[in-house]
Amino acid sequence: MGMLWFEKPAEKWEQALPIGNGRLGAMVSGGGKKETLQLNQDSIWYGGHVDRINPDALGHLEEVRGLILAGKIPEAERLLRYTFSGTPRGERLYQPLGTVEFNYYGMGDEQTDYRRELDLEKGIVTEVFETSGRKIRKEYLASYPHGVIVVHMEAERGTISLDALLRRAKFYDHTGKLDACTIYMDGTLGVGGVAFLTALRAEALGGKVSVLGEHLVVEGAAELTLYLSCETSYYEKDWKQAVKKALDKAQGDGYKYVKEKHMEDYQQLFGRVTLELEGNENHIPIDRRMEEGKEKGFDGGFAALYFQYGRYLLISSSRPGSLPANLQGIWNEEMAPPWDSKFTININTEMNYWPAEMCSLPECHLPLFTHLLRMWDKGREVAKRMYGCRGFVAHHNTDLWGDCAPQDIYIPATYWVMGGAWLCTHIWTHYVYTGDEAFLRTMYPLLKDAVLFFHDYLIEVDGRLATCPSVSPENTYILPSGVRGCVCAGSSMDNQILRDLFEGYLKASQVLGIQEEQVDGTKDILDRLPGTKVGRFGQIMEWMEDYEEAQPGHRHISQLYALHPSHQITVDKTPDLAEAAARTLERRLTHGGGHTGWSCAWIVNLYGRLGDGEKALENLQKLWSQSTFSNLMDTHPRGKGHTFQIDGNFGATAAIAELLVQSDEDRVLLLPALPKKWSKGRLEGLTICGGGSLGLEWADGELVSCHIRAQLPLETTFVYGKGKRSVELKAGEELCLNRSDFE
């Protein structure tokens, strides 16, 4: 279990295997004669921060609102294009760090007994093969404790000779010799942008190491260790010295110790959760396994592997001290990537963190909160200067610098003020799982500001309070006149996010013992928000009016936020709305929905919340068949092809967990949407709300046992089928429940 492997080097980027330590990542393609190691560092973004707030926004806000409320949507959208778009329209973009290009000498043209594998339990990629009478073994890892990427090579019955070159397509200034065994590349990424230094050092056992021009040359080594470091001015005042210190430390400790500390650190996170489902045990390469799955269906063993791969990717792309995982985690090969590989916060970034708490990786959630704090001051400026409001606001994208102004000129998405609000709902979620009161106190002022913005921004519409202008990401409606529109007042998703935001703020105030005028005002606003309504097709309405949709199979399913990730709609507490949610999904899928990886992953989560394991698995199978590369990375349609986008991986990892366990602040559902195909299995270490972890075992589709460990004082109700069992445990206590306890 826990292994992805290929029987040949990667022929394209989508067949490479990822490694990462949060900040620093690489895609490992392997190769016997030539090899390219593609590199990323999470702060390599082109350009510095620019104040993009449109100076004409505030002066035209009331006019825009008047046009929307009068039903003059084209006129409102035209004015928004001019006065509410950012100036310039775009934020900064994420770019690759570059590549290391290896040329090997004395290797044969053919490699036999080839294997390139990613061991999820160790966090190490290994490549082995035989060529010209020698056996070559390479190991690749990205160490969080040492902050470096390491490649270790060994030759059995021979030696290794190679040259290595650091390259970048553009925007770098110098390459050459840093010292007798180290080459470097440096540059500055645009006006006011990040400055960086990347260095590669060789340490050989036997043989000779030299630097000639910009090449690192190794001749006749029995063993070779390469240490790669990159630091930037974003993180370090003296980034050049920081690179040297990291290389000196790693080389001084040696590869054996670096590897040992890497595995110790990585396994402390990865080893918290195990999942066993019946199926294939990695006896065939992953690309062939994918092809067989598309033909015959994917078994439970593949689901377990995919689940753990998502956890691996989160550990590798989001660690304390790094930036949050972006649209591609950290793994991006293009200088101008799709959607700039930014943080898209009208679902994609939020989806990246759906598995963090439940899959026992709360530390990996922390970079999101650190970045929210970076956004805070800029979001307050946007609130004040664009809308004349107090508090904090962000739209549907942000970047390295925490930019909060509108992104692009794309009517269905740009003029949406809920991005920061949605991110702030994660604050309460993290607290509910961890009970970390110090964290809650740190984040509370930002949470308060996110709420305060809507105290000022909401307007009265038909006796209710609503956002205006807004959109329902990223959909388009059709007015009775036939006119198409996007901007609106009070989309369903806005109201649902606001409920979670306000309730989280009120609960946080109570936990922290804070009494303030804003608390009472928030309660009043909460009572005046529009409720979730059912439309003429029996579906959850997406807008305040029951408009016809221009794209009924749209990839976004924004009106079902209340079902997932929120818990506002549940099968037992709101059965009518749950039935309408099921109808909404049916309509989306009938019209071609779920055609992107992340959208399909969301659909799996939604069916999980509806307790429909069969439809959930059907859509998982669709995601794996249509939206997954052979290296298990998620895909997104782009032109005539597909591109990598990591949110589908994370969303589907969360969904697999949700089919087995669902929890909120009141209860825990055991096996709520177990597919028949997963009739036997074992799960250990999943985290539940309130501060506890679970071990589950089931057979013949029925619960065998549930082992509960309270990490904090835990008071909740466990639900299995129609049975309920109230549990109250002290921190550190354990309890085992069997099927008979629910009869």
N, C-alpha and C positions, 0 to 999 in steps of 0.2 A: 504493500500500500504506500501511497505518497510518492509515486515516481512517475515522471514524464520522460520518455526517451525516444530518440530517433536513431536510425541506423545509417545516417549519412549527415554530412555537414549541411547547414542551411543554405538553400539556394536563393532565398529572399528573406527580407527582414521579418516577415510574419511567421517564419519557421525557426527563428532564433529563440533562445531561452533567456528570460530576464533575471537579473540579480539587482539588488539595491539595498541601501542602508538608510533610506529616507531622503537624504540629500543627494547621494551619488548613486547612479545606476548604469547598467550596461546591458546590451543584448549580445549574447554569446552565440555566434554562428559556427565556430570551429573551422577546421580545415587543416590539411596536411602540408600543402605547398604554399598557399597564401591564406591569410585569415584577417578579417576585419572585426574588431571589437568596437561596437557603436556605443558612444558615451553620452550620458546626460548628467547635469547637475541642476538641482531644482531652482537655483536663483539665476540661471542663465536666461534672462529675458532681455529683449532688445529695447533700449531707450529708457530714459528716466521718467519720473512722474511729471505729468502735465496737468495744469488746471483746465479741465474741459467743460466746466459749468457754463451752459448757455446763458449769456447775460439777459436774454429776452424772455426767459421762461416765466419768471414771477409776474412780469407785467402783462402776460397773456393768459395766466391761469384761469381767471374768472371767465374770460371769453371762451376758452376751450370748454370749460364746464358747462357754460350756457349752451353751446352748440351741441354737446353730447345730450344734455337733458332735453333739448328741443328736437332730438332725433336727426340732427344735421351732421351725420357721422362723417361723410366725405370731407365736409368743410372742417370739422374738428381735426381729422387726421392730417389734412393738408397743413393746418396751422401748427400742429404738433411737430411735423417734420421740420418746419422752419425754426421753431422757438424752443423746443424741448429736446432736440437731438444734441448730443455732445459736440463740442467744438475744440478739436476735431472729433469726428464721429467715433473713432476707435481707440481702445485701450492698447496696452503693450502686449507683445506676443512672446510666448515661450519658444526657445530654440534649442537644438542639440548642442552639447558641449563640443562634439567632434568625434573623431575615430582614432583608434590605434591600428595601424596597418602593419601586419607581420609578413615578412618574406622568409620562408624556411629554406635552408640549403642542405643538400645531401639527403633529402627525403625523396622517396620514389613517387611516381605519378599516381600509383594506386595505393589505397589504404584497405586493409582487410580486417575482419573482426571489429568493425567500427561500431562505436556506441557513444552517443552524446546524451547525457541525462541530467535532469534536475531532480535532486533528492529533496523533497519538501520537508522531510524531518530534520535535515541538516542545514538547509539553506545554501547548498553548494551545487554548482554545475560541474560535472566531470566529463571529460572526453578521453576515450582510449581507442587506440588502433595500432595495427602493425604495418610497417612499411620498410622496405629495403633491409629486412633482417633485424629490425629493432622494434621494440614495443614502446610506444609513446603514451604517457599519461599526463593529462593537464587537469588542474583544478582551478575553478574560478569562484571567488566569493567577494561580497561587499560587506566589510566589517563595520558595524555600528560603534563598538568600543574604540577601535583605532581610526575610524573615519577614512578608510582607504579601500580601494579595490585591489585585490591580490590575484595574480595568476601564477600558479606553481606548476612547473613542468619537470618531468623525469623521463630519462631515456634508459631503457633496459637493453643491454647488448648494443651499446652505441652512445652517441652524444647528440647534443642539440646545438645547431648554429642558425642564427637568424639575424635579421635587422628589423628594427621597429621605428615607426614614424608617427608622430602626432600630427593630425590634420584637421582642418575645419573648412567648410565650403567658402566662408567669407567672414568678415568682421573679426579678424585677429591681426596682431601687429608684429609679433616676433616669434621665432622658433630658434632652437639651437641647444647649446651645451650649458647646463646648469652646473654640473661638476663632472668628474671623470666617469661616472657611471649613471648620469641622469640627463635626460633631455627635457625641454620645456616648451610650452606654447602660452602666449599671453595676449591680452587685448582689452579693449574697452568697447562696450556694446552701445554705441551711439552717444549723442549729446546727453550728459547727465546720467548716463547708464552705468551699469555694473562693470567694474574692472575685474578681470580674472587671471589666474595663473594655474595652469595644469602642468604636472610634472610626472615623468615615468622613470623609475629607477630600477636597475637590474642588479641582482646579486647572484653570482654563479658559483657552483661547486665544481672546481676544475675549469679548464678553459680560460677564456679571456674576454673581458668587457671593455669596450671603448666607445667614445662618442666621436663621430666623424661628421662634420657639418651639422645637419639637423637629425642625423640617424643615430640610433642606439644600436651598436653592433656587438653580438655575442658569438663567440667561436668556440666550439668543442666543449660545451658544458655537459656534465653528467646530470646535474640538477640546476634548475634556473628558477628564481623567484623574481617576479616583477611587481613592484608596488606603484600604484597610481593614486595621486592626490590632486584635488582641485579645491581651491578656496577663492572666495570673491569678496569684494568690498562691501557687499550687502551684509555679510556676516562678520567680517573681520576688518579692523582698522589696518592692520599690517598683514594682509592676506598672503603676501609672498613669504613672509617669515613663517606664517602658519602652515604653509605647504611644506616647507623644509622641516619644521618640527614634527609634522605628521609622518613624513617619510623616515626621518631619523628614529622616531619612536617605533614604528612598525619594523624597520630593518633591525634595530637594536634588540627588539623582543624576538625576532625571528619568525619564520612562517609557522612552525609547529605551534608556538604560543598564540600567534594571531588567530590561527584556525581554531584552536581550543577555546579562546575567549569569544570568538564569533559564534561558535556553536552553543556555548554556555548561555550567551546573551539571547540568541535567537530562539533556542529551545525553551527558554523560560517563558516566552510568549506563545510560540507555536504549540508547545506541548500541553497547553491548558485544555484543549478540546480534542477529543477523538470521536470519529464517526465511522461505524462499520455497517455496511449494507451489502447484501449478497450480490456477487458479480465478479467480473474479470479482475484478475490480480496482476495486471501489468505484464502479461506474458508476451504481448505484441507491442510494436512501436506505437506511439500515440497517434501518428498520422493514419496508420492502418486501422487503429482502434476507432478513430473518428469516422473513417469511411464505412466500417462495419456497422457502427451505430446509426449512421444515416440510412443504411439499408434495412437493418433488423431491429432498430430501436436500442437506446442506451440503457444499460443495466444499472442496478443500484450501486455497484462498485464504481462505475464512472461518476455517478452523482456524488459519491463520497470524495472521490479524487478532485472533482471540480470544486466542491465546497472548500476543501482544504487549500486548493490552489488560490481561491479568492482570499483566504486568510493570509497566505504567503504574500500575495501581492500587496495587501494592506500593510503588513509589517514592513515590506520592502520599500514602500513609497510614502509612508507617513509615520515618522517617529518624532518624539519630543526633540525640539531644536530644528526641525525641518519645516518647510512649507507644507500646506495640505496637499493631498493628492489632487492633481489637476485632471483635465479631460483624458489624459493618457497616463495617469499616475505620475511617473517621471520619465517614461520611455517614449521618446519622440525622435524620429529620424529626419524630419523635414524642417528646413529653415523658415518656411512659411506654412505651418501646419494647419489642418482644418480647424476652423473656428479659433485660430491662434493658440490652441491647446491651453486656453485660460481656465479660470474657475467660473463655470456657467452655473448660476445659482437660482435658476428657475426649475431645477430638479437634479441636474447632473452631479453637482458637488454634494448636495444633500444625500443623494443615493450612494455616493462613495462611502458614506459613513453609516449607512443602515446596518451593516454587520458589526460595527465596532464594539458596541456595548454587549449585545446578546452573544456574540462570538468571543467574548472574554478578551477583548483587546482595547480596553478603555484608554490606555496610554496612547494608542494610535489615533484616538479622537482629538487629542490635545492640540495638535498643530492647527486644527480648524478654529479653535477658540483663540489661540495666539494671533491668528490672522484676522479674526473678527476685531480684536483689539487694535490691530494695525489699521483697520478700516474705519474705526470709530470717529476720529477727528475729521476725516474726509467726508464721512457720511453726515456729520453734523453741519458741515459747510454746505453740502448739497441740500439738506433739509431747509436751511435758513435762506440760501440764495435762490434756489429754484422754486420753493413752495411757501416761503415765509413762515415756516414751522419750526418749533423747537424739536429737540431730539435728534435721532439718527435714522437715516434711510439709505438703502442701496437698491439698485435696480437689478437687472438680470445677469450681470457679469461683474467680475472684479479681476484684478491682476496682481502682479508681484507687489505693487505699491499700495494696494488697498483702495484703488479708484472706485468710487461709488456713483459716478455720473452715468447717464444712459449710454449704452453701447449700441453701435450700428444705427442705421436708419431702416429698421425692419418693423413695420407697424404691428404685427402680431406679437412682438416680444419686447420691443425697446421701452415702451412707456408703461412700465410695470414697477410698482414701488414696493414689492413684497419680498425681494430677494434677501435683504438684511433681516426682515422679520422671520422668514422661514429658517435662516441660519440660527437665529436666536432661540428658536424652539429647541434646538439641540442642547442649549444650556441646561434646561430643566431635565431633559432626557438623561444627560450625563449624571446629574445629581441623583435622579431616581435610582439609577443602577449602582452608583458608587457611594452615595451618602456623604460626599465630600463637601462639607460645609464651608471650608476655607475657599475652595474653588467657587462655590456659589456666591460667597461674599465678594470675591474678586470680580466676578462677572456681573453682579447685580446692577451696578451703575449703568453698564451698557444695555442690559436687559430693560432697565427702567427707561432709558432714552429711546429704545426701539418702540416701546409702548407710547411714550410721550409724543412721538411724531404723529401717531394716529389720533391722539386727543385733538390735535390741531388740524389734521388733514381730512378727516372724515366729514362728509356733508350729509344733510338730510335729504333723503329721496323717498317719497311716499311714506313718510312717517318713520322710516328706518334710517340708520346711519350707514353710509357706504363710501368706499374708495371711489375717487373720480379725479382725474382720468385713471383708467386701468385697462387691462386686457385679461383674457383667460389664455395663458401661454399654451401654445402659440397658434391658437385656432381662429377661425373666421366664421362669422354668422351671416345669414341672409335676412334682411328686413322684409316685411310683407310686400314692400314695393319692388323687391328684387335687387335692391342695392346691397352690396357686400360691405361688411364692416368688421373691425377688430376692437377698437377702443370702446369702452363701456363704463358704466358705473356699477360697482359692486359685483364682480364675478363671484361665482360660488366658491372657487378656491380661495379668493381673498378673505371671504368671511370665515371660512374654515381655518385658515392659517391664523387669523386674528383671534379666534376662540382659543386655540392652543397657546398663542403668544400671551394673551391676557391672563389666561388661567395659570400658566407657568409663572408669570410675574406675581400674581396674587399669592400663589402658594409659596414662592420664594420669599415674599415679604413676610409671610406668616412664619416660615422656618427661621428667618433671621431676626424676627421680632421687630420689624420696621413698621411703624405707623406713620403714614403721611397722606396728605390730601389726595395725591394721585391715586392711591388705592381705592378710595371711594368713587372717584371719577371713573376709574377703569371698570368697576362693577356696574356702574350706570350704563356705560357704553356697551359693555358685554350684553346687557339685557336688550339693547336696541339694535343689535346686529341682525341682518336678515337670516332666517333659518334656511336649511337645506331643503329644497322642494323637488317634487316629482312632476315631470312633464307629460305631455300628451301621449308619448310612446311608452309611458311607464318607466322612463329613465330619470336619473338624477339630472336636474337642470344645470347647465353649465353657466348660464347667465341669469340675471334677475327676470328677464323675459324668456319665454319658451321659444327661442329663435330656431329656425332651420339652420343646420350646419352646412357649410360649404364643403367640408371634408368629414363626413361622419365616421370615416376610418382613421382619423387623425392619430398620430403617434403619441401626443400628450393626452392624458386622461385626467386632466386637472380637477374636474368636479368630483373625482373619487379620492382626493386627498383625505377626506373625512373617514374613509374606510382604511386606507393605508397611505402614508405612515401613521396617520392619526388613528385614534380609537373612538371617534365620535359616532361611527356607524358600526354596529355589531349585529350578528345574526339573532341573538336572544334579546338584547335590550332595545333594538330599533328594527324589528323584523320587516316592516314595510319599506324602510329605507334600504335595508340589506337586499330585499327583493328587487328594488329599483336599481341598486348598484349592479346586481347580476344582469339585469336587462341592459344596463349601460354597456357592460362588457360585451354582451352578446351582439349589440349593435355595432360596437367598435370592430369586433372581429369579423362580423359578417361583411363589413365594408373594407376589409383588408388591413385592419389595425395590427399592431404588434410587429411591424415590419422592420423596426430597428432593434438592436440588441437590448438597449436599456429599456425601451418600451415593453418589449416582451418580458423582461425581468420584472418590471412593475406589475404586469398582468399576472405573473405567477404569484407575486405577493398578494395581489388583490383576491385571487381565487383561494389562496391559503386562508385569508381572513374570512372568506365566505364558507370555509369548511369543505371546499370541493377539491379534494386531492387529485381526482382523475383529470379534471380540466387544468389544474395546476401543472401536473406532470406532462400533459399534452403540450402545454406551452413551453415547458422546460425542454422537451424534445425538439420543439420548433426552434428554440434559441440555439441549441447545440447544433442542429442540422443546418440552419440558415445564417446564423449570426456568430459563428465561432471559427477562428482560424485553427490550423492544425496544432499550434502551440497553446491552445485553449484561451487565447486572448479574444475578447469580445470585438465584434465588428459593427461598423455603421456604414450604410450606403453612402457612396460619394461618387458622383458622376456615373461612369460605367463600371466602377469597381467598388471596393470597400476599404475602409480605413479603420485602424484600431481606435477604440474608445473604451475606457476601462469601467465605466459606470455599469455596463451590463454584467461584467464579472461580479462586481460588488453587490449589485441588486439581486442577482441570482443566488449568490452565497447566502445573503440574508433570507431569501425566499425558501431555500432548502431548510434552514433553521426554523422558519415560521411554520412549515408543514409539520414539524415535529413538536415544537413548543411555542406557545404564544403567551406573553405576559403583559400586564399593565399594572397600574398601581393598586388594583383591587383583587386580581386573581391570576392564576396560571392555568392555561389549558394544555393538557397533555395529549399528544397525538391528535391534534384537532383536524388535520387534513392529510392523514397518512395515505399515500397512494397504495393501491392493492399490490402493485409490483414490488413495493418495499415492505413486504409482509413480515420480514424478520430483520432485526437490527439492534445495534447498541450505540448509545450516545453518552459521552461523558464530558462534563465541564462547561456546558452551556450556562450562561448567566441569565438570571431573571430579575425583573424589577424588584426593588426593595433590598437588594444585596444578598443574593444567594446563588448557589450553583446546583445543577442537576446532573444526576446520572440516570439514564433511562435504558430499559431493556424491554423488547417486545418480540412476540412470536405469533405466527398465524394471524397477523394483523391486530393482535390484542396486547394490551399492556401486561407485562410480567411484573416489573418492579420500577419504582421511582425512588432514587436515593437523593435526599435533600441535604445540602450543607449551608448553614446560615453564616454568611460572612459578616453581616450586621444583624441587629435585632430584627427578626423577620416575622411579620404578621400578614398572612394572606390566605386565600382560599384556592385549593387545587381542584381542578375540574377534569374529570375523565368521563366521556360520554354524558350520561344524565346524572352521574354521581358527583358529589361535592364533599370536600374534606377541609375544614378550617385548620390552619396550622399556626402556631405561635412558638417561635424558637428564640433562644438567646444567641448572641453572636458566638460562633464556634460550635454550636450544637448541631447534631445530625439526626435525621429521621428517615426511615425507610417505609414507603407505602407500597402495598401490593394491590393487585386488581381487586381482591376481595374487600379492600378498604373503601371502594367506591360503589359497592353493590348494596 
